[in-house]
Amino acid sequence: MSTGLGLESLVDQQISVITNDGRNIVGILRGFDQATNLILDESHERVYSTKEGVQQLVLGLYIIRGDNISVVGELDEELDANLDMSKLRAHPLKPVVH
């Protein structure tokens, strides 16, 4: 699996990562390796609920193992800044089943 070229363009940009266990982690991509291990800075986890707004848990500098990553996506910072997280409701993601 060749991931280097796609991730290179995202270094120093804000990304969203969905892990195999259903977590959504947002942060600035600082680095990665051949196993797709990611280093995120200024990161936080977004915890979704159907009863209350999105909770954002501060993680800071964070490493995510490549074998625990389902999706990596670029985040539109302007659009994201305009979202009112306190009004968003959603079911938490279920873990990925292989």
N, CA, C and O atoms as a GROMACS GRO file, in nm:
protein
  392
    1MET      N    1   0.085  -0.117   0.000
    1MET     CA    2   0.000   0.000   0.000
    1MET      C    3   0.090   0.124   0.000
    1MET      O    4   0.170   0.142   0.092
    2SER      N    5   0.076   0.207  -0.100
    2SER     CA    6   0.157   0.329  -0.109
    2SER      C    7   0.077   0.447  -0.057
    2SER      O    8  -0.016   0.493  -0.123
    3THR      N    9   0.114   0.495   0.062
    3THR     CA   10   0.040   0.607   0.123
    3THR      C   11   0.122   0.733   0.127
    3THR      O   12   0.068   0.841   0.150
    4GLY      N   13   0.253   0.723   0.104
    4GLY     CA   14   0.342   0.836   0.121
    4GLY      C   15   0.303   0.957   0.038
    4GLY      O   16   0.297   1.068   0.092
    5LEU      N   17   0.277   0.939  -0.088
    5LEU     CA   18   0.248   1.052  -0.177
    5LEU      C   19   0.124   1.127  -0.133
    5LEU      O   20   0.124   1.250  -0.133
    6GLY      N   21   0.018   1.056  -0.096
    6GLY     CA   22  -0.105   1.122  -0.055
    6GLY      C   23  -0.090   1.196   0.076
    6GLY      O   24  -0.144   1.305   0.091
    7LEU      N   25  -0.018   1.140   0.171
    7LEU     CA   26  -0.002   1.204   0.301
    7LEU      C   27   0.097   1.319   0.298
    7LEU      O   28   0.085   1.413   0.376
    8GLU      N   29   0.194   1.314   0.209
    8GLU     CA   30   0.292   1.423   0.200
    8GLU      C   31   0.225   1.557   0.180
    8GLU      O   32   0.267   1.658   0.238
    9SER      N   33   0.122   1.561   0.100
    9SER     CA   34   0.054   1.688   0.071
    9SER      C   35  -0.027   1.739   0.190
    9SER      O   36  -0.069   1.854   0.191
   10LEU      N   37  -0.048   1.654   0.292
   10LEU     CA   38  -0.126   1.694   0.409
   10LEU      C   39  -0.041   1.735   0.529
   10LEU      O   40  -0.094   1.778   0.631
   11VAL      N   41   0.091   1.721   0.518
   11VAL     CA   42   0.179   1.759   0.630
   11VAL      C   43   0.162   1.908   0.659
   11VAL      O   44   0.157   1.991   0.568
   12ASP      N   45   0.154   1.940   0.787
   12ASP     CA   46   0.133   2.076   0.839
   12ASP      C   47  -0.007   2.131   0.809
   12ASP      O   48  -0.030   2.251   0.816
   13GLN      N   49  -0.099   2.042   0.776
   13GLN     CA   50  -0.237   2.082   0.755
   13GLN      C   51  -0.326   2.009   0.855
   13GLN      O   52  -0.289   1.904   0.908
   14GLN      N   53  -0.443   2.066   0.880
   14GLN     CA   54  -0.537   2.003   0.973
   14GLN      C   55  -0.608   1.888   0.904
   14GLN      O   56  -0.660   1.903   0.793
   15ILE      N   57  -0.609   1.773   0.971
   15ILE     CA   58  -0.674   1.654   0.915
   15ILE      C   59  -0.769   1.594   1.018
   15ILE      O   60  -0.764   1.626   1.136
   16SER      N   61  -0.854   1.506   0.968
   16SER     CA   62  -0.943   1.428   1.053
   16SER      C   63  -0.910   1.281   1.030
   16SER      O   64  -0.898   1.236   0.916
   17VAL      N   65  -0.897   1.207   1.139
   17VAL     CA   66  -0.865   1.065   1.131
   17VAL      C   67  -0.976   0.986   1.200
   17VAL      O   68  -1.014   1.016   1.313
   18ILE      N   69  -1.028   0.886   1.131
   18ILE     CA   70  -1.124   0.794   1.192
   18ILE      C   71  -1.050   0.663   1.215
   18ILE      O   72  -0.994   0.604   1.122
   19THR      N   73  -1.051   0.619   1.340
   19THR     CA   74  -0.977   0.498   1.376
   19THR      C   75  -1.067   0.375   1.365
   19THR      O   76  -1.189   0.386   1.354
   20ASN      N   77  -1.004   0.258   1.369
   20ASN     CA   78  -1.079   0.132   1.360
   20ASN      C   79  -1.179   0.114   1.474
   20ASN      O   80  -1.278   0.043   1.458
   21ASP      N   81  -1.152   0.177   1.589
   21ASP     CA   82  -1.244   0.164   1.701
   21ASP      C   83  -1.351   0.275   1.702
   21ASP      O   84  -1.424   0.289   1.800
   22GLY      N   85  -1.359   0.353   1.594
   22GLY     CA   86  -1.467   0.450   1.578
   22GLY      C   87  -1.440   0.588   1.634
   22GLY      O   88  -1.531   0.670   1.642
   23ARG      N   89  -1.317   0.616   1.674
   23ARG     CA   90  -1.284   0.748   1.727
   23ARG      C   91  -1.257   0.845   1.612
   23ARG      O   92  -1.208   0.806   1.506
   24ASN      N   93  -1.289   0.974   1.635
   24ASN     CA   94  -1.262   1.079   1.538
   24ASN      C   95  -1.162   1.175   1.601
   24ASN      O   96  -1.195   1.245   1.697
   25ILE      N   97  -1.041   1.178   1.547
   25ILE     CA   98  -0.935   1.261   1.603
   25ILE      C   99  -0.895   1.365   1.498
   25ILE      O  100  -0.868   1.332   1.383
   26VAL      N  101  -0.893   1.491   1.541
   26VAL     CA  102  -0.861   1.603   1.453
   26VAL      C  103  -0.732   1.668   1.503
   26VAL      O  104  -0.716   1.688   1.624
   27GLY      N  105  -0.641   1.699   1.412
   27GLY     CA  106  -0.518   1.766   1.451
   27GLY      C  107  -0.436   1.803   1.329
   27GLY      O  108  -0.475   1.777   1.216
   28ILE      N  109  -0.322   1.864   1.354
   28ILE     CA  110  -0.231   1.904   1.247
   28ILE      C  111  -0.131   1.791   1.224
   28ILE      O  112  -0.060   1.751   1.316
   29LEU      N  113  -0.127   1.740   1.101
   29LEU     CA  114  -0.036   1.631   1.067
   29LEU      C  115   0.108   1.684   1.065
   29LEU      O  116   0.141   1.771   0.984
   30ARG      N  117   0.191   1.632   1.154
   30ARG     CA  118   0.332   1.674   1.161
   30ARG      C  119   0.425   1.574   1.096
   30ARG      O  120   0.535   1.609   1.053
   31GLY      N  121   0.382   1.448   1.086
   31GLY     CA  122   0.467   1.350   1.024
   31GLY      C  123   0.400   1.214   1.014
   31GLY      O  124   0.294   1.191   1.072
   32PHE      N  125   0.464   1.126   0.937
   32PHE     CA  126   0.414   0.989   0.918
   32PHE      C  127   0.530   0.903   0.873
   32PHE      O  128   0.636   0.954   0.837
   33ASP      N  129   0.511   0.772   0.877
   33ASP     CA  130   0.615   0.681   0.830
   33ASP      C  131   0.559   0.578   0.733
   33ASP      O  132   0.442   0.586   0.695
   34GLN      N  133   0.643   0.482   0.693
   34GLN     CA  134   0.603   0.383   0.593
   34GLN      C  135   0.491   0.291   0.642
   34GLN      O  136   0.424   0.228   0.560
   35ALA      N  137   0.469   0.283   0.774
   35ALA     CA  138   0.360   0.201   0.829
   35ALA      C  139   0.234   0.284   0.852
   35ALA      O  140   0.139   0.238   0.914
   36THR      N  141   0.234   0.407   0.800
   36THR     CA  142   0.122   0.501   0.814
   36THR      C  143   0.096   0.538   0.960
   36THR      O  144  -0.016   0.578   0.994
   37ASN      N  145   0.197   0.526   1.047
   37ASN     CA  146   0.184   0.583   1.181
   37ASN      C  147   0.182   0.734   1.164
   37ASN      O  148   0.262   0.789   1.089
   38LEU      N  149   0.090   0.801   1.233
   38LEU     CA  150   0.074   0.946   1.217
   38LEU      C  151   0.113   1.019   1.344
   38LEU      O  152   0.088   0.971   1.454
   39ILE      N  153   0.173   1.135   1.329
   39ILE     CA  154   0.201   1.225   1.440
   39ILE      C  155   0.113   1.347   1.421
   39ILE      O  156   0.125   1.420   1.322
   40LEU      N  157   0.023   1.370   1.518
   40LEU     CA  158  -0.067   1.486   1.513
   40LEU      C  159  -0.031   1.582   1.625
   40LEU      O  160   0.000   1.540   1.737
   41ASP      N  161  -0.036   1.710   1.595
   41ASP     CA  162  -0.011   1.814   1.694
   41ASP      C  163  -0.139   1.893   1.714
   41ASP      O  164  -0.223   1.901   1.624
   42GLU      N  165  -0.152   1.953   1.831
   42GLU     CA  166  -0.271   2.032   1.865
   42GLU      C  167  -0.399   1.951   1.837
   42GLU      O  168  -0.495   2.003   1.781
   43SER      N  169  -0.398   1.826   1.876
   43SER     CA  170  -0.508   1.736   1.841
   43SER      C  171  -0.614   1.729   1.950
   43SER      O  172  -0.590   1.758   2.067
   44HIS      N  173  -0.732   1.689   1.907
   44HIS     CA  174  -0.843   1.665   1.999
   44HIS      C  175  -0.931   1.556   1.942
   44HIS      O  176  -0.938   1.536   1.820
   45GLU      N  177  -0.999   1.486   2.031
   45GLU     CA  178  -1.095   1.384   1.990
   45GLU      C  179  -1.234   1.442   1.996
   45GLU      O  180  -1.271   1.509   2.092
   46ARG      N  181  -1.311   1.417   1.892
   46ARG     CA  182  -1.451   1.460   1.890
   46ARG      C  183  -1.538   1.340   1.927
   46ARG      O  184  -1.537   1.237   1.860
   47VAL      N  185  -1.614   1.358   2.035
   47VAL     CA  186  -1.701   1.252   2.084
   47VAL      C  187  -1.845   1.291   2.054
   47VAL      O  188  -1.895   1.391   2.106
   48TYR      N  189  -1.910   1.213   1.970
   48TYR     CA  190  -2.046   1.243   1.925
   48TYR      C  191  -2.149   1.175   2.014
   48TYR      O  192  -2.124   1.068   2.070
   49SER      N  193  -2.266   1.238   2.025
   49SER     CA  194  -2.374   1.186   2.108
   49SER      C  195  -2.507   1.228   2.045
   49SER      O  196  -2.515   1.331   1.978
   50THR      N  197  -2.608   1.149   2.067
   50THR     CA  198  -2.742   1.185   2.018
   50THR      C  199  -2.814   1.274   2.117
   50THR      O  200  -2.918   1.333   2.084
   51LYS      N  201  -2.762   1.287   2.239
   51LYS     CA  202  -2.831   1.362   2.345
   51LYS      C  203  -2.773   1.500   2.369
   51LYS      O  204  -2.846   1.591   2.410
   52GLU      N  205  -2.644   1.519   2.343
   52GLU     CA  206  -2.581   1.648   2.368
   52GLU      C  207  -2.483   1.677   2.256
   52GLU      O  208  -2.454   1.591   2.173
   53GLY      N  209  -2.432   1.800   2.255
   53GLY     CA  210  -2.339   1.841   2.149
   53GLY      C  211  -2.211   1.761   2.150
   53GLY      O  212  -2.187   1.677   2.237
   54VAL      N  213  -2.129   1.789   2.051
   54VAL     CA  214  -2.002   1.719   2.036
   54VAL      C  215  -1.906   1.764   2.146
   54VAL      O  216  -1.882   1.884   2.164
   55GLN      N  217  -1.850   1.669   2.218
   55GLN     CA  218  -1.747   1.699   2.317
   55GLN      C  219  -1.612   1.693   2.248
   55GLN      O  220  -1.588   1.605   2.165
   56GLN      N  221  -1.524   1.787   2.281
   56GLN     CA  222  -1.390   1.787   2.223
   56GLN      C  223  -1.289   1.768   2.336
   56GLN      O  224  -1.269   1.856   2.420
   57LEU      N  225  -1.226   1.652   2.336
   57LEU     CA  226  -1.129   1.617   2.439
   57LEU      C  227  -0.988   1.649   2.390
   57LEU      O  228  -0.944   1.594   2.290
   58VAL      N  229  -0.919   1.737   2.458
   58VAL     CA  230  -0.785   1.780   2.418
   58VAL      C  231  -0.686   1.666   2.436
   58VAL      O  232  -0.679   1.604   2.543
   59LEU      N  233  -0.610   1.638   2.330
   59LEU     CA  234  -0.509   1.532   2.333
   59LEU      C  235  -0.367   1.588   2.320
   59LEU      O  236  -0.272   1.527   2.369
   60GLY      N  237  -0.352   1.704   2.255
   60GLY     CA  238  -0.220   1.763   2.234
   60GLY      C  239  -0.142   1.689   2.127
   60GLY      O  240  -0.198   1.652   2.024
   61LEU      N  241  -0.013   1.666   2.153
   61LEU     CA  242   0.071   1.589   2.061
   61LEU      C  243   0.030   1.443   2.073
   61LEU      O  244   0.028   1.388   2.183
   62TYR      N  245  -0.002   1.379   1.959
   62TYR     CA  246  -0.064   1.246   1.964
   62TYR      C  247  -0.012   1.160   1.849
   62TYR      O  248   0.002   1.208   1.737
   63ILE      N  249   0.016   1.035   1.878
   63ILE     CA  250   0.060   0.940   1.775
   63ILE      C  251  -0.048   0.835   1.756
   63ILE      O  252  -0.099   0.779   1.853
   64ILE      N  253  -0.081   0.810   1.630
   64ILE     CA  254  -0.181   0.707   1.598
   64ILE      C  255  -0.111   0.599   1.517
   64ILE      O  256  -0.050   0.627   1.413
   65ARG      N  257  -0.120   0.477   1.564
   65ARG     CA  258  -0.060   0.363   1.491
   65ARG      C  259  -0.132   0.341   1.358
   65ARG      O  260  -0.255   0.349   1.350
   66GLY      N  261  -0.054   0.314   1.257
   66GLY     CA  262  -0.108   0.296   1.123
   66GLY      C  263  -0.208   0.182   1.112
   66GLY      O  264  -0.303   0.191   1.034
   67ASP      N  265  -0.190   0.075   1.190
   67ASP     CA  266  -0.282  -0.038   1.182
   67ASP      C  267  -0.415  -0.008   1.252
   67ASP      O  268  -0.505  -0.092   1.249
   68ASN      N  269  -0.429   0.109   1.313
   68ASN     CA  270  -0.555   0.147   1.378
   68ASN      C  271  -0.628   0.257   1.302
   68ASN      O  272  -0.724   0.314   1.353
   69ILE      N  273  -0.584   0.288   1.180
   69ILE     CA  274  -0.642   0.396   1.101
   69ILE      C  275  -0.736   0.339   0.995
   69ILE      O  276  -0.699   0.250   0.919
   70SER      N  277  -0.857   0.393   0.991
   70SER     CA  278  -0.953   0.357   0.886
   70SER      C  279  -0.954   0.460   0.774
   70SER      O  280  -0.947   0.425   0.656
   71VAL      N  281  -0.964   0.589   0.812
   71VAL     CA  282  -0.978   0.697   0.714
   71VAL      C  283  -0.896   0.817   0.758
   71VAL      O  284  -0.895   0.853   0.876
   72VAL      N  285  -0.827   0.879   0.663
   72VAL     CA  286  -0.758   1.006   0.686
   72VAL      C  287  -0.813   1.104   0.584
   72VAL      O  288  -0.818   1.074   0.465
   73GLY      N  289  -0.855   1.221   0.632
   73GLY     CA  290  -0.910   1.319   0.540
   73GLY      C  291  -0.867   1.460   0.574
   73GLY      O  292  -0.846   1.494   0.690
   74GLU      N  293  -0.853   1.541   0.470
   74GLU     CA  294  -0.820   1.682   0.488
   74GLU      C  295  -0.943   1.754   0.544
   74GLU      O  296  -1.056   1.723   0.507
   75LEU      N  297  -0.920   1.849   0.634
   75LEU     CA  298  -1.028   1.922   0.698
   75LEU      C  299  -1.032   2.064   0.643
   75LEU      O  300  -0.929   2.132   0.639
   76ASP      N  301  -1.148   2.109   0.601
   76ASP     CA  302  -1.165   2.248   0.557
   76ASP      C  303  -1.174   2.333   0.683
   76ASP      O  304  -1.278   2.335   0.749
   77GLU      N  305  -1.067   2.404   0.716
   77GLU     CA  306  -1.060   2.477   0.843
   77GLU      C  307  -1.165   2.587   0.852
   77GLU      O  308  -1.220   2.610   0.960
   78GLU      N  309  -1.193   2.654   0.744
   78GLU     CA  310  -1.293   2.762   0.745
   78GLU      C  311  -1.433   2.706   0.771
   78GLU      O  312  -1.507   2.759   0.854
   79LEU      N  313  -1.468   2.600   0.701
   79LEU     CA  314  -1.598   2.536   0.721
   79LEU      C  315  -1.609   2.480   0.862
   79LEU      O  316  -1.712   2.494   0.928
   80ASP      N  317  -1.502   2.415   0.909
   80ASP     CA  318  -1.501   2.356   1.042
   80ASP      C  319  -1.517   2.463   1.151
   80ASP      O  320  -1.585   2.440   1.251
   81ALA      N  321  -1.455   2.578   1.132
   81ALA     CA  322  -1.462   2.686   1.230
   81ALA      C  323  -1.604   2.743   1.241
   81ALA      O  324  -1.642   2.798   1.345
   82ASN      N  325  -1.682   2.731   1.135
   82ASN     CA  326  -1.818   2.785   1.134
   82ASN      C  327  -1.922   2.688   1.189
   82ASN      O  328  -2.039   2.724   1.202
   83LEU      N  329  -1.882   2.564   1.221
   83LEU     CA  330  -1.976   2.466   1.275
   83LEU      C  331  -2.001   2.494   1.423
   83LEU      O  332  -1.908   2.523   1.498
   84ASP      N  333  -2.127   2.486   1.464
   84ASP     CA  334  -2.160   2.499   1.606
   84ASP      C  335  -2.167   2.358   1.664
   84ASP      O  336  -2.271   2.292   1.657
   85MET      N  337  -2.056   2.313   1.722
   85MET     CA  338  -2.046   2.176   1.773
   85MET      C  339  -2.147   2.148   1.884
   85MET      O  340  -2.183   2.032   1.905
   86SER      N  341  -2.192   2.250   1.955
   86SER     CA  342  -2.287   2.229   2.064
   86SER      C  343  -2.425   2.189   2.012
   86SER      O  344  -2.507   2.138   2.088
   87LYS      N  345  -2.451   2.214   1.884
   87LYS     CA  346  -2.583   2.181   1.828
   87LYS      C  347  -2.581   2.054   1.743
   87LYS      O  348  -2.687   2.005   1.703
   88LEU      N  349  -2.463   2.000   1.717
   88LEU     CA  350  -2.455   1.877   1.636
   88LEU      C  351  -2.492   1.755   1.719
   88LEU      O  352  -2.449   1.742   1.834
   89ARG      N  353  -2.569   1.668   1.661
   89ARG     CA  354  -2.608   1.541   1.725
   89ARG      C  355  -2.580   1.428   1.626
   89ARG      O  356  -2.611   1.440   1.507
   90ALA      N  357  -2.523   1.321   1.673
   90ALA     CA  358  -2.494   1.206   1.587
   90ALA      C  359  -2.469   1.084   1.673
   90ALA      O  360  -2.426   1.095   1.788
   91HIS      N  361  -2.496   0.968   1.617
   91HIS     CA  362  -2.462   0.844   1.683
   91HIS      C  363  -2.310   0.825   1.676
   91HIS      O  364  -2.250   0.855   1.574
   92PRO      N  365  -2.249   0.778   1.783
   92PRO     CA  366  -2.106   0.747   1.776
   92PRO      C  367  -2.081   0.640   1.670
   92PRO      O  368  -2.167   0.555   1.647
   93LEU      N  369  -1.965   0.644   1.607
   93LEU     CA  370  -1.931   0.543   1.506
   93LEU      C  371  -1.905   0.410   1.574
   93LEU      O  372  -1.850   0.404   1.684
   94LYS      N  373  -1.944   0.304   1.507
   94LYS     CA  374  -1.917   0.170   1.558
   94LYS      C  375  -1.779   0.127   1.510
   94LYS      O  376  -1.732   0.176   1.408
   95PRO      N  377  -1.714   0.037   1.582
   95PRO     CA  378  -1.582  -0.011   1.538
   95PRO      C  379  -1.589  -0.078   1.401
   95PRO      O  380  -1.692  -0.134   1.363
   96VAL      N  381  -1.478  -0.070   1.328
   96VAL     CA  382  -1.467  -0.135   1.197
   96VAL      C  383  -1.449  -0.284   1.220
   96VAL      O  384  -1.369  -0.326   1.303
   97VAL      N  385  -1.523  -0.363   1.146
   97VAL     CA  386  -1.511  -0.508   1.154
   97VAL      C  387  -1.443  -0.558   1.027
   97VAL      O  388  -1.492  -0.534   0.917
   98HIS      N  389  -1.329  -0.626   1.044
   98HIS     CA  390  -1.255  -0.677   0.928
   98HIS      C  391  -1.296  -0.818   0.898
   98HIS      O  392  -1.244  -0.879   0.804
   0.00000   0.00000   0.00000
